[in-house]
């Protein structure tokens, strides 16, 4: 029996509100006991000791929106390299999107992801399965069988399901399995642009994507949800109007949840500057007012989860004129540190931020993790929330280096990441 | 030898000309003054100068162009440069990678000046970061076309003696127009009053914050104008996607004598070309020698491009090192 004792830790569990100095005991990969009085008498024999030196020990983070290149584009990212980046970011569970080649729209492919993750990755990985076959937007996938095989939710990833009839049926059918439907909300016909529609885009001569592309799709889906029941989640919202729409729908009693990416919480359209393609995201970075509304929406609980939207793209598809460049930025490794700036600024309580990255996504996806409690897997992160570091793209663990935070100073260092009791990352 | 050849430096402290944005009124005045000398030189029998002797100029056009490319070619040759034209049709390049690669390849041949036109906004700036010579933007997507704005300014200044205080109406497809963006920027810097006239579907978001007055009614927009600047509207945008039809567009936004009558009696008519006669401009108006300066714009184009090439070449390394 392997036993590890974490001593002198600031134990933080956002689910229970616990925030205390104390110790934690891990036995055989599970949390066995914890608290301020644990080990008061003496530390039992045979326990390996990790001295946390007063730093924060919290549940490992859960990132429910990650793209990799496996299968099909392993030169961009594999499940293993994504997991190494995750571990370095304090992320102990990541959810991969079905936008691969082939698309994860079949039981055999869900099996493939689970097997490859088990064999190669250092953190927990679960797939979301495609909502429509081949992401084609016309035929539902085998929602029941895929869920049984291990798919934690259903989405077309970075594509919007545009056909209202198919969306209605998917919501209706999935409700019976209590399956979560995740939408990338964007009316495709309004989203031919490459950045936020604004004066700034007009000055750059770039075609814009209006916020209405997002709000119209969310409003439509919510009307459908009223007809069908079921659980509907917007993968990431980008504008102030969407925050309002979600809040209003909640008041009407709809089971709607939503996420926001760390980039949308910390960056805005002005970061595009002179055509910097690492800031070309979908949905696009919006105005500063939108960013502030997203932070407020997260603080008041309208926004449920924070994701990295980690999307590795190599320079071959990024070093292009802005309109031709691929969308997407990596973010696993900077997920928490980038968002901690909001905590340090006083815009967001620490507990709220951690909730949005731990027990809230865990509950949404029915994962048995995301909390510090006896009996749960020891998925933990040890974090010095005050330490600052400068992001160097080349030093990140992802194969692709398309980070929007290159050379930025962030505050918050992951010291150690533990998955199932095993240390998978330690900072030198 | 002309005046221009003997000047050792003009106050134009830039390595590239990527846009009007970022230039000062002084920069623009310097270029226009220098261009004036080249207008005279170009009207001589011997048009050849030596300012770019020994220099290599490459015209790299990713978008088809007759007017701008030949204008740059002539400008370079009249200054004594060795000029090479490269037209890379968009179908033959596999987009971006080859775009940067093409620039790197050309750069390895040690050109002194590269003139680039590309269909994507920001493409010229991207390439300017990859090469070690001076880069001139000959039009990038819907972003900027600085030499067009300069030649328009030269044309106006020679006719009216100044730019400051004039009212200029820019009419047509502002949304997609790099000519409009560069002209709006330049005219604002030089103290002109700028109006834009277009249907709402052909105006970019936030245009009212560009330092312009916005008009949807062409008669009101032209009222009291000194200059009427027409823009080209691509035919494929006129069949229901942005405006309902050519016929309706011409009815409301085509320049004819009736609408022109709202402008000042001596208002000048400009067009960057190529024109769609009968679509955005009535043929007779375009050819009216008393009003239209469209052909003069072409002449000024060569002089302005000579001035830009000359000014940038003076800042090139090892120039006139004694």
Interface residues (C-beta under 8 A of the other chain):
Chain A: X197 X198 X199 X200 X201 X202 X203 X204 X205 X206 X207 X208 X274 X275 X316 X317 X319 X320 X321 X322 X323 X324 X325
Chain B: X21 X95 X96 X97 X99 X100 X118 X120 X121 X122 X123 X125 X126 X140 X141 X142 X143 X144 X178 X181 X204 X205 X206 X207 X209 X210
